Amino acid sequence: MDKTNFRPLHSLPVNRTNQKPVKANKFTQTPFSLQLQNAIQSKNGLTISKHATERLEQRGISISQERWNRIEEKVSQAKAKGVSDSLVLLKDAALIVSAKNNTVITAMGRQEAAEQIFTNINGTIVMEN
């Protein structure tokens, strides 16, 4: 091989006309620390399923933000103890919560809950206030 015609690969011209432009997504537009904080908050907070939202509205059950915060704390504690699906009993309502997914699955009034059989739960949280 004649060394005068030798060119390393990295010096070859590159055709960049066929490359597609890179689109910015929501992650490239925010600083990493903000992304991390949002991810942590979304992991810790409870999500209310569409079904549970409908049941809360149908049954006229209203839960204050302060109360939701206390429920989130208790579900987090239950999750730390190995609970994956729990029954949360409130003074006026009962919620089935997936601690594993941080999701309220369904809701009903406390009187209605008194006549139900709950299956597939491995923990109960009782909160009278």
HELIX and SHEET records of a PDB file:
HELIX    1   1 LYS A    3  ASN A    5  5                                   3    
HELIX    2   2 LEU A    9  SER A   11  5                                   3    
HELIX    3   3 PHE A   32  ASN A   44  1                                  13    
HELIX    4   4 LYS A   50  GLN A   58  1                                   9    
HELIX    5   5 GLN A   65  ALA A   80  1                                  16    
HELIX    6   6 ARG A  110  ALA A  113  1                                   4    
SHEET    1   A 5 THR A  47  ILE A  48  0                                        
SHEET    2   A 5 THR A 103  GLY A 109  1                                        
SHEET    3   A 5 ALA A  93  SER A  98 -1                                        
SHEET    4   A 5 ASP A  85  LEU A  90 -1                                        
SHEET    5   A 5 GLY A 123  MET A 127  1                                        
END                                                                             
